[in-house]
Amino acid sequence: MGSEPRDEPRRKLVDLPFLHKFKLYSTHTNYYLIGRDENKTFWRILKIDRTDPTELNLFEDPTRYTHDEIVQLKKWISRGNQKFGGLKAETTCYGIIGFVRFLGPYYMLVIKKRKKVGEICGHAVYGIAETEQIMIPYPSPETRVANSLAERRYKNLLKMVDVRKNFYFSYTYHLMYTLQTNVCNSESGEIHDETMFVWNEYLTHGIRRILQNTVWTVSLVYGFFQQTKCSVSDEEFVLTVIARRSRHYAGTRYLRRGINDAGNVANEVEIEQIVTKEVPEGQKVPMTSVVQMRGSIPLFWSQETSVFTPQPDIILNNKDVKHVATRRHFENLKQRYGRLIIIMNLLKTGKHRESILRAEFGKAISSINKGTTRENHLKAIHFDLNKHYKSGADGAFEHLCNYGKRALELINLFFCEAPLGVGAEAVINDSFFNNPFMNEDEEETSPEEEALKADIFSLQNGVLRSNCIDCLDRTNVAQYAHGLVALAQQLHLLGITGPPIVDKNNPLAKKLMEAYEKMGDAIAMQYAGSDAHIKMFSALRGDWNMMMKHRDMITAVRRHYNNAYMDSEKQNAINMFLGQSGPQLGRPALWELRSDQHNTGNLDIENLRPRISRSFSDNLLLEGLDIEELINENPQPSREGLNGGWETNSEVGFFEPELASPSVHFEDHLRGTGSKQMFPDSGSTSDSQGLDDVPGFSHSYNTKFTTADEMFERCSSMSSDNMFSDIAESFTSTTGTDHFEFLPGPSQTEGEYVLVPGFSNDFYHWVQHGRAFSRVWR
């Protein structure tokens, strides 16, 4: 039970004492979690007390046992508990996700089965295939609340955050950080599980505080991970695309919009694209990475979801007239990524409802730049992708690639050569907090260890931040364009060269598009409850037809249905998983609250926790709760929610290129390079120059791809513009003007099909200007 098949032979990692596999044993009074390293060289024990149903009591044995010693120790424990049945084997697992308590006892959440999804510089990365929720206390009259209807409702609510989908972890690599941060980080003893991309931070808070280490837990990153082995002209490399979703201000589409007081934005996702060249064993591995991010428009705004209004009005809250929260957001980005922040704003122009946000966003950026030096100004672009797409998908995509190329020239990318396993030593030291594993003598660097350090050739300094209204569909296309141009530069740095042509029929460009489409679907499902719309990607491929239009319509229907009927319950689950809400004394259950009562996103978690007598318990819940009354009451949970024209000038800092003239003249370091025609069969008449250093995309290449599913064992086989305008700068278009008037955009869609709950799936309403008309979909 719980054994894993052997992975395919791979190059040896640095041997360090990480616990990879665990077995749980029980007695009447304790659980014993015994963990071992991957090479079975040592074992350790964690004892979990089962006698107190309301406290989390953990005791870690610091001894590193051999196999014979651990066998003998288990015999002694079993012999000492013979009166109560001895020592019983319970389950095998691969790490602790965390501990949680609702109305009664504590539960331990563990990984029952894992699946390998890839490697980063020799570090294995895993997804979760199966989990288990284990009640800690021994069954007694005091734990009867565990079977109450309310307790079961809370447990089911927590399970709505399905960690088997798009949650990832690594034992030896800080997956919550970028490759650049992992390779360059020289500090140790830091607490990384409290960072913004670790989703089980709250669930592991108690065990980390008691034990002062992260030896027994895993850090879960939520988002997307795909790795593909590529072969181009007999040169092999591995392409990895990672998305990390922030846990700050996390939630669903209409219940999390804009920004909060702390400067965190909704749907904030960091995208990292890593390219690693395959080299013979023993050599340092050349690798490059580029990071971009997306996030909701950093203003206080909202939309009220409605069954009969698929596109609700935008409500702009002007409480932050000095844009304090917006300023905090961009300061945070500078701390994380570097000084230069480039904004790709894809909001629609003209009389469209999005224009109100576009105008206010421009004012906010202008206000922030007035208080900073010129070199620290935010660089902003406004590009109405929807309008340009209607004039031709190839032309719109060419604009995006031009912007991506300019951004890459300004912020650069990360390039290094590093040995396999780089960064693992820092991970193990950080795991022990105040008690580093290596002693002072071992910390001295030997010549051999010096040779294992990475050689760094370039660093990324800044980030491209993209957004549309939802940061989903249009943003996916824009980020793919940046990723495509970045991939060309990455291959060039790795010495993989070819004809300087970007061809949409090239297999490598198609493979990257496929990865970004899958990532877009995952991000859209997490935030909006449906796959991403495929209209623009389909148009680029040339396969936009009636079947694809039908699919996009179904996507719109599914998204609207989930937003209207399912998001409230989903938001409750996310809030509980992140520790932002839970059962509270004197307050109704979560499912009995209105959406404006539990979806604030700014809860003070520490103040929600009751003051308790024992310092080593992270008790979120009810001190002094009458258990008998709760069990006898058996409240029936509520079913509610289960079905349940703008002008600008150069002072504002957005640039909207003319449809027929993508070329723009700028000054200083933004002075111009144009672009060649991107696609040979494009109808674009552009004669501008650029993108002439893009190698490796000719469709004549002999290209091969191997997915991660083929590289690793599958889970089923396992057992247990100068394109930028500075806000304070003026700029000149090809027409010789420095003032831009944005013409009204295309009219809104006049109607949309909406699924009617309770009817057959073939029955829809046609919603038009807020009025509903019945229509049967055939």
N, C-alpha and C positions, 0 to 999 in steps of 0.2 A: 504494500500500500504506500502510495506517495513517491515511489521511485520514478526517476526520469530517465529516458533513453539518453545515451551518450551523444553529445554534440559532435558534429563533424570535426576532424582534427583541425586545430588552429594554432597559431603561434602563441607561445607561452606568455602569460601575463606576469607582472611582477608579483612575487609571492608575498602576500601580506595577510594578516589575521582577520579577515572578514568572515562573519558568520553567514552561511548560504542556505543551510538546511536545518530544520528544527523538528523535534518530536515532543509532543505534549503528553505528559503522564499525570495521573491524578491519584490522590488519596482522599480520605474523608475530609481532611482539613486544608489541603494545599494542592495547587497545580505545580508541576515542575516542567519548565520548558528547557529542554536540552538542545543547544545549538552547536554546530560544528562548522569548520571551514571547508572549502571546496576540496582540498587535498586530504581531508580526514587526518590531520596532524594534531588537532587539539579540540577539546570540547569544553563548553561552559554551561552554567546552570543559572536560571532565573526562577526564584520561588515566588508564587502568587498565593497570598492568603485567601482562604475560602470561608473563614468563620465570620467575618463582618460583612453583612449584605450591603452596607451603605458606604463603605470606605474602600479605597484602592490601596492595598498594602503590598508593596513589592520589595523583594530582597535579592540582591545580586551577589552571587559567589564570585569573588575576584580570581579564584584559582583556575588555571588552565590545565585541564585533566587530559591524560592520555586515554586511549581506547580501553585498556585494561582497567584503569582507575575508574572510568565512568561506569563500566559494567559492574565492578565491585560496589560502587556507591549506590547504584540502583538496587542491588541485592540488599544492602543494609536498610535502605528506605523501605523496601517492601517488607522486610522482616519486622521492622519497627511498627508497621501499620497492619500486621497480619490480622489483628482483631477486627479491623474494618474492611477486610478484603484485599489488603496489600496495595501494591503499586500497579495501576492499570494504565495501559497504553490507550490514549484517546485519539490522536490524529497526528498526521505529518503536515508540516506547513513550510512556507518559504519566507516568512517574515510577518511582523505585526503591523497592521494598518493603523491600529489605535485602540483606545478604550472609550466607551460611552456609557452613560447612564441616563435613563428617562425618568420613570416614576418609582422604580424599585431598585433592583440589583444592577451591578456593573456587568458589561459585556465586553469581551475581547474579540476584535475583528482581525482575522488572520487570512493569509493567502494560501489557499489549498493547492492550487495548481498555477503554474506560471508558463508563459510561452516566450521564447526568445524571438525578438523582432529585429535585432541588428547588433552591430558593434560600432563603437566610436573609439578609434585609436586603440583597439584591443580590449576595450571595456564592454562587457556584455550588457545589452539593454533588453528589458523584459516588459511584456504586457501581462495582464492578469486574466487567467482563464476561469478560476473558480475561487470563491471566498467562503468563509464560515463564520458565523456569529456564535460565540460560546459564552454562556452565562457563567460568571465567576463563582458566586456563592454556591455552597452545597444546598440542594433543595430542602426547604424548611417552611414552616408556617409564615415566616417573615418574607419569603420570596414568592408568596402566592400572587402578589401583584403582577408578576411577570406574565401571568395568563389572563390578566384583565383585558377587556376590549380596548381601553385607552392605551395600554402598554403595547398591545399588538399593533394598534394603529400607528404609534410612534415608530415602532420597528419597521413596519412596512414603508413608512414615509422615508426613513433613512435609506432603505433599499432602492428607492426611486433614483438615487444617485448611483448609477450602475458602474462600479469601478472596473467591471470587465470590458467596458467600452472606452477606449481612448485614454486610459490611465497607464502611465509607464514609470519604470523605476530602474535604477542600477545600484548594485552594491558597491562598486569601486569608482564611480564617476558621478560628479555633481551634475545630474541631468537638469537641475533647475537653472543652471548657468550656461552661458554660451561657451563655445570652444575657446574663444579668445580669453575669457575670464578664467577658465579652467587651466589653460596652459600658462597664463601670465601670473596667476595668483601665487604669491610667495608667503602669505600670512597663514598661520595655523591657529587652531583653537577657536575658530569662529563658529557661531551657531547658524547654520544654513537653513534649518527646517522652518525658520520663521520668515523666510523670504516670500515674496509675493506669488511665486509660482509653485509653492508646495501646498497642495490642496488638503492634505491631512494634518496640517499644522495643529489645528485645535484638537484633533483626536489623539495626537501623540504628546500633547502638552503635559499631561500628567506624568507619563512614564519618563519623559525627558527631564522633568523637574525633579523627580524622585531619584533617578539613577545618575543624572548628570552625564548622560551619553546617549548616542543614537545607535548603539551596537545591535539592538534587538528589533529596531523598527526600520521601515523603508520610507523613503520620501517620494510621494506620488505627484507626478506632473501630469496635468490634464490638457489634452489638446489633440495632437496628431504626430505620428512618426511613420515614415516610410523610407526604406533603404533599397536601392537598386544597384546591382553591379553592372557596369557598362563596359563595352569594348568598342573603341572607335579607332579604325586604322591600326589594329593590333596593339593599341595602347589601352590598358585596363585601368579603370578607376571606379570608385564607389560614390554614388550620389545619394545624399541623405537630406531629407526635408523634415524639419521639426517645427511644430507649433506649440507654444506654451501659453495657456490661458491664465490670466491673473485671477487670483481668488478675491482680490479687493473689488468691491462693488460688483460682484458677480451675480448673474441671474438671467432672467428671460427677457425677451425682446421689448415688450411694452412696460414691464415692471422695473426694468433697469435701462434708463436712457440718460445720456449726457454725463454729468459729473457730480461728485459729492463734495462736501466741504473740505475733505482732506486732499482733493486734487486727483482722486482716482476716477477713471472713466469706465463706462460700461463697455462690455465686449472688447476688452483690451487683450490683444494677443500678440506675442512676439514670434516672428518667423525667422528661422535660421536655415540657411542652405549651405551644406558642407560638401566639399568635393575632396576625396582622398585618393591619391595615386597608389596603385599596387606596386610594391617593390619587393625584392628578395629579402628573405628573413635575415635579421641582423642589421639592416640598414634603417636609418631614420626615415620616417614616413612623411613625404610632402603632403600638406593639407592646407586648404583654404576655406574660409567661411565668410558669409555676408549675412547681416542681420537687418531686418526691417520690422516694422510693427504697424498695427492697426488699432484704432480705438474710437469710440463714439465722439461726436463733436463736443469739445470740452466746455460746454455751457450748461446752465441749469435750464433744461427743457424736458418736455414730456409729451406723451400721446395717450389718450384714453381709448383703450380697446373697446370695440363694440361689435356685436354680431352682424349688424347691418351696415357697418362702415369699415370696409377692408383697409381704407387709407385714411385714418383719422387725422383731424387737424393737429398741427404742431402748436403746442402751448409753450411759449418762451417766458421763463420766470426771470424778471429783471432785478432779483434781490441782490445780486453781486455786481453792482454797477461799476465797481473798480476792478473787476475781473481778478479777484484775489485767488480764487480756486483755480482758474485757468492758468494763472502765473505759477501756482504751486505745481500744477501738472507738468508744465514745460521745464521747470527747474528740476523736477524729478527725472525727466527724460535726459537732461544734460548730465546729471549725476550718474545715471546708468550707462549712457552711451557716448558721451562726449559733448563738446561745445556746440557743434553744428547740428541744428535740428531743421530738417527740410519737410515742409508740409505739402502733401499732395491732396488737395481738397476736390472731391469729385461731385459735389452737390450741384443740383440743377439750377439754372438761371432763369431769368425772366419772371413771369407771373406764377411760376410753380410754387407750391406750398413750401418747398425747401429753401426758397430764396430768403425767407426771414432769418433762417439760421446762417445762411451764407453772409448776409449783411452784418449780423452781430458778431460772427466769427472774425470777419475782417476788422471790425472795430476793436475787438479784444487783442488781436495780434498787433495792431497799430499802437494800442495803449501800452502793451508790454514792451515793444521795441523802443518807445520813447524814453523809457527809463534805463536803457542798456547802451553799451558802446556798440559801434557799428559792427565789429567783428563778432559780437555776441547776438546780433539780431537773428530772429527767426526768419528763415527763408520760406516764402509761401508761394504756391502755385494754385490757381483755380483753373480747373479743366473740366468742363461740362461733358463728361464722357458720353452721356446719353445722347446729347445733341450731335456730337461728332460721329458717334456710331451710326446714326441715321443717315449720315452722308457717306458712309462707307466704313466697314469694319476694319479693312486693311489700313486705311488712312488714320483712323482713330488709334489703332494699335501702334502705328509708326510714331505718332506723337508721344505715346506713353513710353516707347523705347528710347526716344530722344531724351525725355525727361529722366528716365532711369540712367542713361549714360552720363548725363550732366551730374546727377546726384552721386554716382559712383566715383566720378573724377574728384568730387569735393570731399566725400567722406572716406573714400578708399575702402579696402577690405582687409581681412586678416589673412596672413600667409606665413607659414612656418614649416619647419621640418622637426619632427619630434619622435622619440622612441615609443614603441608600444607600451601602454600602461602609464604614460605620463600623467602626473597628477594624483596617482593612487595613494602615494605617501601622505599627501595633504589631507585626503579624505579620511584615512584611518586616524590621523592625529586629531582632526576636527571631530571625529566620532566620540573621542574620549574627553572632550571639553577641557576640564582643569587637570586631567591626568593623562598627558600624552603617552602614547604607547612606547615611543622611542625615548631612551634616556639621553642625558646631555652628551655623553660620549658618542652615541650613535647619531646625534644630530649634526656632528661635524662632517662636512662634505669631503669625501675621498675623491681622488682623481677619477676612479671608475664611475662614481656617482655623478661627477661633473660632466662626464661624457654622455650621460643619459639625459641631460637637460635639453630643452628645446632650443633650436636656433630660430629666432623671430626676425622676419624680413620686413613685414609691414603690419600696421594696426589699423583697424577701423576706428575713426574718430567722429562720431555722430550717427544719425539714423534718419532714414526716410520714413515718415509717418503718414499713412494713407487713411482716408475715410470717405465714406459716402453716408447716406442717411442711416443705414443699418450696419455698415462696415462688413457687408457680406458679398453681394453679387458683383457690383462694379469694382469693389475693392479687390476681389479675387483676380480680376483681369489685370488691374494695375500692378498688383504685386507679382503676377506671373511675368509681366513685361520687364519689371525690374530684375526679377530672378533670371530671366533669359539673357539679358545683357550682362548681368553679373556672372553667369555661367560661362559666357564667352571669355571674360577676363580671367576667371578661375582656371579654365583650361589652358589659356595662354601662359599663366604663371607656372603651371605644372608641366609645361613643355609639350602639350598636346595641341598641335597646330594644324591648320588646314586652310582652304580657300576662304577669303574674307567675305562670305555671303551668308546672311541670315535667311533661311528658306523655311517657310511654314510647312513644307512637305518633308523636311529633314527628320529622320527618326528620332534624333536626340531632342529636337525642339518639341516633337510630339510627346516624347516620354516625360519631359519636364511639364508640359501642359497637363498631361494625365495626372501627375503628382499634385499639381496645384488645384486641379479640379477635385480630386479626392479630398485634399485638405480643406477646400472650400465647402464641400458637402459636410465634412465632420464639424467644422466650425459653425455652419448654418444650423445643423441639427441640434447642436448644444445650445445655441442662443435663440433660434427662431422655431425649432420643432419640425423642420423640413430640410430636404436637400437644397443646395444653392440653385438658383436659376441658371440655365445653360445657354441662354440665347446668344450671348456675346462669344462664348467659346465655340459654339456650334457655327456661328457665322464665320469665325476665323478658319475653322476646318472646312467650311463650305458645305456643311450638311444640315443647315437650318431648313427644315421642311415642316409639313403639317404634323407629322408624328412628333417632332421635337416641340412644336407649338402646343400640341395637346399635353405633352409631358410637363411643359412649363406651366400650363394652366392648372394641371393637377397639383403641381408644387405650390402654386399660389393658394389653392383651395385648402390644401393640407396645412399650410403655414397659418392661414387665417383661422382655421378651426382650432388648432392647438393654441394659438394666442388667445382666442376668445374663451375656450373651455378648459384647457389643461394647464396653462401657465401658472395660475395661482397655486395649485398643489405642487407643481414643480419648483416654484420659488420657495415654498415652505421647506421642501426637501433640501434644497441647496443651502438655505439659511441654517437648517439644523446641522447639516454635514460640516459646515464651516464654523459652527458655534455662534452664529449671529442671532439665534433665537432657540427657544426650547421651553419645556414646561416651567412655569413660574408660579409660585405660591400666590393665591388670590386672584389669578388671571385665568380666563377661559383657555381651552385648548387651542392650538394653532389653527386647526381647521374651522374654528368658530369665530375667528377674527376676520374683520374686513381687510381687504388688500392694503388699505392705507394704514392699518394698525401694525402689520407685521412685516411690511416690505420697505422699511425705512432705509436700510442699508448702512445706517450710521449708529448702530447700537453699541453701547459701552459694555463689552462682554464682562469685564472685571466687575462692574457694578451689578450685573445680573447674577453673579455667583454669590450665594449666601455665605456669610462668615461662619466657618466651622471650626471646631476645636482642634482637629488634627491637621498639622501643617502639610503633610505629604499626600493629601487627597485632593484631586481636582474635581470637587463635587459641584456640578453646575446646577443641581436640581433641588428637590424639596426637602429641606430640613424640618423635622417636626410634622411630616405628613401623616395623616391618619390612614394607615394601610387598610384596616378593616373596613372603614367607611368607603374607601376607594374601590375595594373589591366588591362590596355589597352593592355599591351604586351602579356599577357596570353601565356607564353612560353610552348611549348609542351615538356614534360619531356622525357629525353632520355630513350630508351628501353634497352640500353646496360646494362648488368649485371642482368637483370630480367630473361632472358633466360640463360637471360644469367647465412791380418793375423797378430794378435797382441799377443805379449808375455808380461808377467808381472812377477814380483817377489813380495816378501813381502813388498817392499818399496811402492808399489802402493796402496795396501790396499783393493783389491777386493779378495773375495774367491769364487772359483768355485769348488764345490764338485764333485768328480768323480761319474759317473753314478752308478757304482756298489758298491760304498762305501760311504754312507752318513756320516759316523762317522769321526770326526776330533778331534785332541787333541789340547788343548790350554793351556794358562797359567793364573795365577792370578784369578780374579773374573770370568773369562770366561772359567774356567776349566770345563771339560766336564761332561755333562749328556747326554746320548743318548736318544733314543725314542723307545718305543714299537712299534710293527707293528700297524699301525693306523686302518686299515680295516681288519677284519677277513678273507675276501675273496680276499685280495690283493695278487698279485703274488710276492710281495717284499720278498727278502730273508734276510732282515735286522734283526739282533738279538740285536740291541742296545736297551737301556732302557731309559724310560722317559715318559712324559705325563701320569704318573701313579697317578697324583693327579687331574685328570679331571673327575668330577662327572657329573651325570645327563644326560647321553647320551645313555643309553641302550634303544634299541627299545622295550623292554618289559615294559617300563613305560606306565602308563595310562596318555596320553597327550591330552590336548584340547587346541584349539586356537580360539580366537575371534578377528576379525579384527576391525579396527577403524570404518569402515563403518557400522558394526553391533552395535558397542558401542554408536555411535553418530548418530544424524539425518543426513540423506543424503541430499545433496544440492537440489535434484529434488523435495523434499517435501517442500522446503522453498518458500516463496514469496520473494517481493522485498528483537759364537756358541761356549755355547761358540761358537756361530755360527758367531761371528763378528770378523773382523780383524781391529785392529787399524792401521792407515796408517803407523805409525812409528814402529809398532810391526812386528816381524817375527812370522811365525806360521808353524806348521808341519802337513802334511797330514799323513794318515795311512800308506802310503808307505815309510815314513821316509824322504821325501824330503821337502825342504822349497822353492822350485821354481816350479812355475806352468806354463805350456805351454798350451795355449788354442788352441785346434785343430780347423780347419775350420769348421764352422757350416754347416747345410744343405743348399743345393742350393736354390735359390729363386724360387718362383712359376713361372712357365714358361709362364703362361697366365692367363687372367682374363676376364670374361664377362663384357662388358660395354654397358649401355643403349645408344642407338643412338637417340638424340632428333629429334622430327619430324616424327619418324616412329612409328609403332605399338609397344605396350609394349611387344610384343612377339619377337621383332627383336633386336638382340644384335650384337655387334662386338666382336670378339675374339682378344684381344690385346696380342701380343707376341713380347717381346723384341723391343717395340716401333713400330711394324708393325701391321696393322689392317687387319683382314680377316673376311668377312661376314659369319655369321652363324645364323640360325634360331633356337631359343630355343623352344623346344617342351616338 
